Amino acid sequence: MELMSMWVAPRARGRGVGELLIAAVADWAALAGARTMLLAVAEGNTAAERLYRRAGFLPTGAQAEMPDGIRRERVMAKPLR
């Protein structure tokens, strides 16, 4: 399973909304039989990367090219129950 394009409105940030969204998707993915959840975070998006690390994601060492062909994303993975 892959978490793609998650966004939280600025006025809702810092209130646990991101953590709740990630937990809901992780629960759904685990119920669907997934053992791992992946995501890609743009290099330099440190706030998002901190959120994902708090949610249990770790860097895989892999990178993905963004659609603009210039920027890169770091791939992160979270093991599921």
Secondary structure as the mmCIF struct_conf table of DSSP 4:
data_model
#
loop_
_struct_conf.conf_type_id
_struct_conf.id
_struct_conf.beg_label_comp_id
_struct_conf.beg_label_asym_id
_struct_conf.beg_label_seq_id
_struct_conf.end_label_comp_id
_struct_conf.end_label_asym_id
_struct_conf.end_label_seq_id
STRN STRN1 GLU A 2 GLU A 2
HELX_RH_3T_P HELX_RH_3T_P1 PRO A 10 ALA A 12
TURN_TY1_P TURN_TY1_P1 ARG A 13 GLY A 16
HELX_RH_AL_P HELX_RH_AL_P1 VAL A 17 LEU A 31
TURN_TY1_P TURN_TY1_P2 ALA A 32 GLY A 33
BEND BEND1 ARG A 35 ARG A 35
STRN STRN2 THR A 36 ALA A 42
TURN_TY1_P TURN_TY1_P3 GLU A 43 GLY A 44
HELX_RH_AL_P HELX_RH_AL_P2 THR A 46 ARG A 54
TURN_TY1_P TURN_TY1_P4 ALA A 55 GLY A 56
STRN STRN3 LEU A 58 GLU A 65
TURN_TY1_P TURN_TY1_P5 PRO A 67 ASP A 68
BEND BEND2 GLY A 69 ILE A 70
STRN STRN4 ARG A 72 PRO A 79
#
